[in-house]
Amino acid sequence: MRLRTRPTCPWRNWANAKAEFTDQHYGQPRLYRKNEYPCIDCHARGKVRHLCDHDPVEGWKNAPWHCCLSCNGNGLGSRKHFMVAANAVLKRYQKDLQVWRKQQRILRKLSPAERRYILG
């Protein structure tokens, strides 16, 4: 059994989540207005690289950039696509939290000697 540390919630609020979907990939934090959401396909960049342009030797270095078809190059996506992606992250967090809580319940039932043996 691999013991885990307590998982942390990915965001404090939805504004933080919007900024994180942009920031985690390209480092430019952006403040979104209330009804603006980042494009998930291009990570709010407005441009993407196609898989057919990938070079087996050079990789993505010489691949051209194409305008994102989801957001038409402006970096803003729909609320629906953003919520689907954000809920997937939150479900992963909930699942990790359930596993952690289950491990803690099991550890509480063990004697101190058994805990020392498992924890090393």
Protein Blocks (a to p, Z undefined) as FASTA:
>chain_A
ZZddddddfbfblklmmmmmmmmmnopacdddfkbccdfklnonopacdfklpcfklomm
lpccdddfklnonopacfklmmmmmmmmmmmmmmmmmmmmmmmmmmmmpcfklmmmmnZZ
